[in-house]
Amino acid sequence: MFTPLKKLLDQQTFDQNQRFYIEWADGIRTYQIFAVCDIDYAEDSWNYTQNIFQTDKNFYTYVHAARKHSSVTADIDVAATDQLVTLQTCTELSSTKRTIIVAKEIK
């Protein structure tokens, strides 16, 4: 369903498409992408599905890992008070490869 997200691995495409919107029950929210990653979860130990952070240090460790894995460069500040959303999609049928999008909610 999210397969077109793979196009964001290209820096130029990313630069032109850094924001997206999600409609929630209480309204539409805007998100700023700060990492676009192409990983093979069978070979990579990064837990990109993590969504609960017990400490600010855990949060920043996750953000650092997302940036480290990212195929694009984004000069976006991310703070421990930010709300994140992570999207993932398969890149190949019956594969362990995934394209991961990590973004923060912007007001």
N, C-alpha and C positions, 0 to 999 in steps of 0.2 A: 504494500500500500504506500509506503514512504520511499520506494525505490528512487524517485527523482531526486531525493536528498543527496544521492551519490554525486550529483553534478556539483555540489558545493565543495567538493574536495579540490576543485580548481580555484586558485586564488582570485582570478578575475571574476568568475561567476559568484564566488563568495562575496567579494567586495561590492557587488551590485545587489546582493540579496541577503543582507545581514540580519534582517528582522522578520518575524512572523507573528501571527496572531492566533490565539486559541479562544474559542467561545466556551465559557464555563456557564454554569447555571446562574451565577450572579453577574455575568457580563463578559465582555471581551477584554482579554489581557494581551499586552504586547511583550515580546521577548526579543532580546538581543543575543545573537549567537557569539560565543567566544571560543568555541572549539569545534572542529569537524574532523573526526577521526575515522580511519580505515583500519580495523583490527581483525585478527583471527582469535576469537575467544578461547579456542583450544590450545593456542600457543602463548597467550598473553595473560598475565596474572592480574591485570587491572580490573577491579570490580566496578565497572562503569554503571552498574544498576544500583549502586549504593545510594540511598536517599535519606538516611538518618545519620546525623553527625553529632556525636556526644559532646564534642568540644570544637572550638574554633580551629584548633590545630588539625583535627580530623577533616574539617571542611576544607581548609587550605591545602591539605595533602591531596584531597580529591581534585580540587581546582588545578593544582600543579600537575597532577597526572594527566588530566584532560588536556592541558596546554602542551605537555610533553608529547602526547600522542597525536596532537592536531597536525593536519596536513596544511593548514592555513595559518596565517599570522593575523591576529586581531588585537588591537591595542584597547582592550576593554577592561576597566577596573571591575573587580569582583570582590565584594565584602561579605563577611560571615553573616550579615543581616539580610543578604539577598536571597530571594527564592529562586531555586534552579529548576529547570525541566530538562530531561534527557530523552531524546528520541532515538530509536534504533531501527534499522531496516536490514534485511538480508541483502547481500550484494550478488550472491550467486545461489541458484536453486540447490537445495540440499548441501549447503556449505556451512562452515563455522565462521565465515567471514561476515563482518557487520560494518555498516557505516553508522557512526554515532554522532549525534548533534547535541552539544551541551550549550544551554542558553540561560540567561538570567532574566527575570521579570523586570521590566522597566516601567516606571510610573508615567 
